Amino acid sequence: MIKVAEQFGDKRVLRYLEELDEELDRAESMVPQEIPHDVITMNSRFRLRNTDTDEESEYTLVFPGDADSSKGKISILAPIGTAVLGYKVGDAIEWEVPAGRKQFKVEEIMYQPEAAGDYHR
């Protein structure tokens, strides 16, 4: 993917892909049963609070084909999707958006497949 971004000269996409690659390098592999229940994983439904406005939003982290922003389903490949993966309740998250840097706090995880014993979802 990085080579494709380089080929088309999109520096923003290239920077994002490099950050994603770095994040994956830091990832820790675990069996589903060992994942703490307060961590955002794929298909988790969670609530974030914008620390600047105190506004709260609910999201579900999904694979790209299931993304639907009108239903709060955000793709793992979207910058916010990549940003939240692996964070836990109480963590602060920052990410760059066109309007500037946004800060959020993970308030709650309403559903996590691993906590529910749903290992094949």
Secondary structure, DSSP 4 states (H G I P E B T S, - for coil): -HHHHHHHT-HHHHHHHHHHHHHHHH-----GGGS-TTB--TT-EEEEEETTT--EEEEEEE-GGG-BGGGTEEETTSHHHHHHTT-BTT-EEEEEETTEEEEEEEEEEEE-TTTTT-TT-
